Amino acid sequence: MGYAVLELILTIIDLYWWVVIASFVISWLIAFDVINTRSQAVYSIRRALAALTEPLYEPIRRVVPAFGGLDFSPMIVLLGLQFLRSAIAHSFG
């Protein structure tokens, strides 16, 4: 039972990792005008990703400001997720 819960938690962390990556890629594609934000599909994807990532980005943005227009909050979230995953995996053996 404990192993199944551990695997579930690690899978959720891995899925959130990919959500952060997708959010980062979408933001760059929008910034470089590669995709059209007036498209309903793009708008829906962007809103869903923002709803999933912004609750973690906002507290980080209050502490770490953007340098030269670059937002480091996704990188910090990814590092935090990697640390959390390693800590959980090592604590359960």
Backbone as numpy.savetxt, mean C-alpha at the origin, in Angstrom:
# Nx Ny Nz CAx CAy CAz Cx Cy Cz
-4.23 -25.46 13.91 -5.05 -24.26 13.91 -4.18 -23.00 13.91
-3.14 -22.99 14.73 -2.26 -21.82 14.81 -1.54 -21.55 13.50
-1.15 -22.63 12.82 -0.47 -22.47 11.54 -1.39 -21.87 10.49
-2.66 -22.26 10.50 -3.62 -21.73 9.54 -3.85 -20.23 9.77
-3.93 -19.82 11.01 -4.11 -18.41 11.33 -2.88 -17.62 10.92
-1.71 -18.17 11.17 -0.46 -17.52 10.77 -0.42 -17.34 9.25
-0.75 -18.36 8.52 -0.76 -18.28 7.05 -1.78 -17.26 6.56
-2.94 -17.18 7.21 -3.95 -16.20 6.83 -3.44 -14.78 7.05
-2.81 -14.53 8.18 -2.28 -13.20 8.48 -1.19 -12.83 7.48
-0.29 -13.76 7.20 0.79 -13.48 6.24 0.24 -13.25 4.84
-0.80 -13.97 4.47 -1.43 -13.77 3.15 -2.09 -12.40 3.07
-2.73 -11.97 4.13 -3.35 -10.64 4.14 -2.28 -9.56 4.02
-1.17 -9.73 4.70 -0.07 -8.77 4.59 0.46 -8.74 3.16
0.62 -9.92 2.55 1.10 -9.99 1.17 0.12 -9.33 0.20
-1.18 -9.54 0.39 -2.17 -8.91 -0.47 -2.15 -7.40 -0.32
-2.01 -6.92 0.90 -1.96 -5.48 1.11 -0.69 -4.89 0.49
0.39 -5.65 0.50 1.64 -5.24 -0.17 1.34 -4.92 -1.63
0.61 -5.82 -2.31 0.29 -5.61 -3.72 -0.70 -4.47 -3.92
-1.57 -4.23 -2.96 -2.48 -3.08 -3.05 -1.68 -1.78 -3.01
-0.69 -1.70 -2.14 0.17 -0.51 -2.05 0.95 -0.32 -3.36
1.48 -1.41 -3.91 2.21 -1.33 -5.18 1.28 -0.85 -6.29
0.07 -1.39 -6.35 -0.89 -0.98 -7.38 -1.25 0.49 -7.22
-1.44 0.94 -6.00 -1.74 2.35 -5.74 -0.61 3.24 -6.22
0.60 2.83 -5.96 1.79 3.59 -6.38 1.87 3.66 -7.91
1.67 2.53 -8.57 1.74 2.49 -10.03 0.63 3.34 -10.65
-0.58 3.22 -10.14 -1.70 4.02 -10.66 -1.42 5.51 -10.49
-0.86 5.88 -9.35 -0.59 7.30 -9.13 0.44 7.84 -10.13
1.44 7.03 -10.44 2.44 7.46 -11.43 1.85 7.49 -12.83
1.02 6.53 -13.16 0.39 6.53 -14.49 -0.52 7.74 -14.66
-1.20 8.13 -13.59 -2.03 9.32 -13.65 -1.17 10.58 -13.72
-0.08 10.61 -12.94 0.80 11.79 -12.93 1.42 12.04 -14.30
1.77 10.98 -15.01 2.38 11.13 -16.33 1.34 11.09 -17.45
0.07 11.18 -17.08 -1.04 11.25 -18.04 -1.05 10.07 -19.02
-0.73 8.89 -18.50 -0.76 7.68 -19.31 -2.17 7.13 -19.37
-2.88 7.23 -18.25 -4.26 6.76 -18.22 -5.18 7.95 -17.97
-6.38 7.85 -18.47 -7.35 8.93 -18.39 -8.18 8.79 -17.12
-8.11 9.80 -16.27 -8.85 9.73 -15.01 -10.34 9.97 -15.20
-10.76 10.39 -16.39 -12.18 10.58 -16.65 -12.89 9.26 -16.96
-12.11 8.22 -17.17 -12.68 6.90 -17.41 -13.31 6.38 -16.11
-14.50 5.84 -16.21 -15.21 5.35 -15.02 -14.44 4.20 -14.35
-13.86 3.31 -15.14 -13.11 2.18 -14.58 -11.88 2.66 -13.83
-11.14 3.58 -14.43 -9.94 4.12 -13.77 -10.33 4.85 -12.49
-11.39 5.62 -12.56 -11.86 6.36 -11.39 -12.24 5.41 -10.25
-12.94 4.33 -10.59 -13.35 3.36 -9.57 -12.16 2.65 -8.95
-11.21 2.26 -9.77 -10.01 1.59 -9.26 -9.22 2.53 -8.37
-9.08 3.77 -8.82 -8.33 4.76 -8.06 -8.98 5.01 -6.70
-10.30 5.13 -6.67 -11.01 5.36 -5.40 -10.89 4.17 -4.47
-10.99 2.96 -5.02 -10.87 1.76 -4.18 -9.47 1.66 -3.58
-8.46 1.90 -4.39 -7.09 1.85 -3.88 -6.84 2.95 -2.85
-7.38 4.13 -3.09 -7.22 5.22 -2.13 -7.92 4.90 -0.81
-9.08 4.28 -0.89 -9.79 3.91 0.34 -9.02 2.88 1.15
-8.27 2.04 0.47 -7.49 1.01 1.17 -6.15 1.52 1.69
-5.56 2.50 1.02 -4.21 2.93 1.39 -4.14 4.23 2.16
-5.05 5.16 1.91 -4.96 6.47 2.55 -5.00 6.43 4.08
-5.73 5.51 4.72 -5.68 5.48 6.19 -4.28 5.23 6.75
-3.43 4.55 6.01 -2.05 4.37 6.47 -1.13 5.49 5.99
-1.41 6.05 4.83 -0.56 7.10 4.29 -0.66 8.40 5.08
-1.86 8.78 5.49 -2.08 10.08 6.12 -1.24 10.31 7.38
-1.20 9.37 8.34 -0.35 9.62 9.52 1.13 9.73 9.16
1.55 8.99 8.17 2.95 9.06 7.74 3.23 10.41 7.09
2.30 10.89 6.29 2.48 12.19 5.62 2.54 13.34 6.62
1.89 13.20 7.76 1.96 14.25 8.78 3.35 14.31 9.40
4.04 13.17 9.46 5.36 13.13 10.08 6.46 13.36 9.05
6.35 12.72 7.88 7.37 12.81 6.84 6.81 13.63 5.69
7.29 14.85 5.51 6.77 15.67 4.42 7.29 15.19 3.06
6.62 15.62 2.01 7.06 15.30 0.65 8.32 16.10 0.34
9.30 15.45 -0.24 10.55 16.11 -0.61 10.56 16.32 -2.12
10.51 17.55 -2.54 10.54 17.85 -3.97 9.36 17.25 -4.72
8.23 17.16 -4.07 7.05 16.60 -4.72 6.97 15.08 -4.66
7.97 14.43 -4.06 7.95 12.97 -3.94 7.36 12.56 -2.60
6.41 11.66 -2.65 5.74 11.16 -1.46 6.38 9.83 -1.06
6.98 9.80 0.10 7.66 8.60 0.57 6.78 7.69 1.42
5.53 8.06 1.61 4.66 7.25 2.46 4.44 5.84 1.92
4.29 5.60 0.60 4.16 4.20 0.15 5.39 3.36 0.48
6.58 3.96 0.35 7.80 3.22 0.65 7.87 2.87 2.14
7.47 3.81 2.98 7.49 3.56 4.41 6.47 2.49 4.78
5.30 2.52 4.15 4.30 1.47 4.40 4.82 0.11 3.96
5.47 0.05 2.80 6.03 -1.22 2.33 7.11 -1.74 3.27
7.96 -0.86 3.75 8.98 -1.28 4.72 8.34 -1.76 6.02
7.30 -1.07 6.45 6.58 -1.49 7.66 5.90 -2.84 7.48
5.32 -3.06 6.32 4.69 -4.36 6.05 5.72 -5.48 6.04
6.88 -5.21 5.45 7.93 -6.22 5.41 8.43 -6.53 6.82
8.59 -5.49 7.62 9.01 -5.69 9.01 7.97 -6.48 9.78
6.70 -6.12 9.63 5.61 -6.81 10.32 5.55 -8.28 9.91
5.68 -8.53 8.61 5.64 -9.91 8.11 6.79 -10.72 8.70
7.99 -10.15 8.70 9.14 -10.86 9.25 8.99 -11.10 10.74
8.50 -10.10 11.46 8.33 -10.24 12.92 7.31 -11.33 13.24
6.21 -11.35 12.51 5.18 -12.37 12.75 5.70 -13.75 12.39
6.35 -13.88 11.25 6.84 -15.18 10.80 7.90 -15.73 11.76
8.78 -14.86 12.26 9.83 -15.34 13.16 9.33 -15.60 14.57
8.28 -14.90 14.99 7.78 -15.12 16.34 7.04 -16.45 16.45
6.47 -16.91 15.35 5.77 -18.20 15.36 6.63 -19.35 14.87
7.86 -19.05 14.53 8.78 -20.10 14.11 8.63 -20.37 12.69
